[in-house]
């Protein structure tokens, strides 16, 4: 049997993992120019491949836009900032998982919302279906640790109710 203390440690560990994942996915938006330049310079993907060709096209667009319209990348800064702010929201369930379980549920809804956004906006913006699929996987994969965390929080909550009930009957 898992003690409430161990369950709380598991919950907090999963929340820390999720926060780190959000922060990492966010901060990668800041250096988009440098990242794409480096990926294309290193030739990780052949230009003859679908992925290599796509990354080269994206690099060319970023390079041109950064020279002509650098202010567009302010949107990337806000994208990164949004990831960081969302990550901060998960400090609530870290501190008190039962009281702030709703943030975990909200995070699950956000993950689910990734799919219709990608499927609707992707084709409108001429994003290849492989890239749309990858974006959808962020939502699908992101929901897994949150779902596990939610189940653990429910167990912790039930343990607390059981303990309170046992104290009341004594």
C-alpha positions in Angstrom: 0.0 0.0 0.0 1.2 3.5 -0.9 1.2 5.9 2.0 -0.3 9.3 1.6 3.2 10.8 1.9 4.5 8.7 -0.9 1.5 9.4 -3.0 2.0 13.2 -2.4 5.7 12.8 -3.5 4.6 11.0 -6.7 2.0 13.7 -7.4 4.6 16.5 -6.9 7.2 14.6 -9.0 4.8 14.3 -11.9 3.8 18.0 -11.6 7.5 19.0 -11.6 8.0 16.9 -14.7 5.0 18.6 -16.4 6.3 22.0 -15.4 9.7 21.3 -16.8 8.2 20.0 -20.1 6.1 23.2 -20.4 9.1 25.5 -19.6 11.3 23.6 -22.1 8.7 23.7 -24.9 8.2 27.4 -24.2 11.8 28.6 -24.0 12.6 27.0 -27.4 10.3 29.6 -29.0 12.7 32.4 -28.0 15.7 31.4 -30.1 13.6 30.1 -33.1 16.0 31.9 -35.6 19.1 30.4 -34.1 17.6 26.9 -33.7 16.5 26.7 -37.2 19.7 28.1 -38.5 21.7 25.5 -36.5 19.4 22.5 -37.5 19.8 23.4 -41.2 23.5 24.0 -40.9 24.1 20.7 -39.2 22.2 18.8 -42.0 20.4 16.5 -39.6 17.8 15.8 -42.2 18.5 15.5 -45.9 17.0 18.3 -48.0 15.6 15.5 -50.2 13.5 14.2 -47.4 10.1 15.6 -46.6 11.2 16.7 -43.1 14.5 18.2 -44.3 12.7 20.1 -47.1 10.0 21.4 -44.6 12.6 22.5 -42.1 14.5 24.3 -44.8 11.4 26.1 -46.0 10.6 27.1 -42.4 14.2 28.4 -42.0 14.0 30.4 -45.2 10.7 32.0 -44.1 12.1 32.8 -40.6 15.2 34.2 -42.0 13.4 36.4 -44.5 10.8 37.6 -42.0 13.5 38.4 -39.4 15.3 40.6 -41.8 12.2 42.4 -43.2 9.7 42.2 -40.3 11.6 41.4 -37.1 8.6 42.6 -35.0 6.7 39.4 -36.0 9.0 37.5 -33.6 7.5 39.4 -30.7 4.7 36.8 -31.2 7.2 34.0 -30.5 8.2 35.9 -27.3 4.6 35.9 -26.2 4.2 32.2 -27.1 7.2 31.4 -24.9 5.9 33.6 -22.1 2.5 31.9 -22.2 4.2 28.5 -21.7 6.0 29.9 -18.7 2.9 31.4 -17.2 0.9 28.2 -17.7 3.7 26.3 -16.0 3.4 28.6 -13.0 -0.3 27.7 -12.7 0.8 24.2 -11.8 2.5 25.5 -8.7 -1.0 25.5 -7.1 -1.5 21.7 -7.4 2.1 21.2 -6.3 1.4 23.0 -3.1 -2.0 21.6 -2.4 -3.0 18.9 -5.0 -6.5 18.2 -3.6 -7.5 21.8 -3.3 -6.1 22.7 -6.8 -7.1 19.5 -8.7 -9.1 21.7 -11.0 -5.8 23.1 -12.5 -4.9 19.5 -13.5 -8.3 19.1 -15.1 -7.9 22.5 -16.8 -4.5 21.3 -18.1 -6.1 18.2 -19.5 -8.7 20.3 -21.3 -5.9 22.5 -22.7 -4.1 19.4 -24.0 -7.4 18.1 -25.6 -7.9 21.6 -27.2 -4.6 21.3 -29.0 -6.1 18.7 -31.4 -8.9 20.8 -32.9 -6.7 23.9 -33.1 -4.0 22.0 -35.0 -6.5 20.2 -37.3 -8.4 23.4 -38.1 -5.7 26.1 -38.2 -2.9 23.8 -39.6 -4.5 23.5 -43.1 -5.5 27.1 -43.1 -1.8 28.1 -42.6 -0.6 25.5 -45.1 1.1 23.3 -42.4 1.9 19.8 -43.7 -0.1 17.0 -42.1 3.0 15.4 -40.6 3.6 18.6 -38.6 -0.1 18.8 -37.6 0.2 15.2 -36.4 3.2 16.1 -34.3 1.4 19.1 -32.8 -1.5 16.8 -31.9 0.9 14.4 -30.2 1.9 17.2 -27.8 -1.7 17.3 -26.6 -2.1 13.6 -26.5 1.2 12.9 -24.8 0.7 15.9 -22.4 -2.6 14.6 -21.2 -1.1 11.3 -20.0 0.9 12.6 -17.0 -1.9 14.9 -16.1 -4.4 12.0 -16.2 -2.1 9.9 -14.0 -1.7 12.8 -11.6 -5.4 13.4 -11.4 -6.0 9.7 -10.5 -3.3 9.9 -7.8 -4.9 13.1 -6.4 -8.2 11.4 -6.3 -6.6 8.5 -4.3 -5.0 11.0 -2.0 -8.3 12.8 -1.6 -10.1 9.5 -0.8 -7.4 8.6 1.7 -7.9 12.0 3.5 -11.6 11.5 3.6 -11.2 8.0 4.9 -8.8 9.2 7.6 -11.2 12.0 8.6 -14.1 9.6 8.8 -12.1 7.2 10.9 -11.2 10.0 13.3 -14.8 11.1 13.6 -16.0 7.5 14.4 -13.5 7.2 17.3 
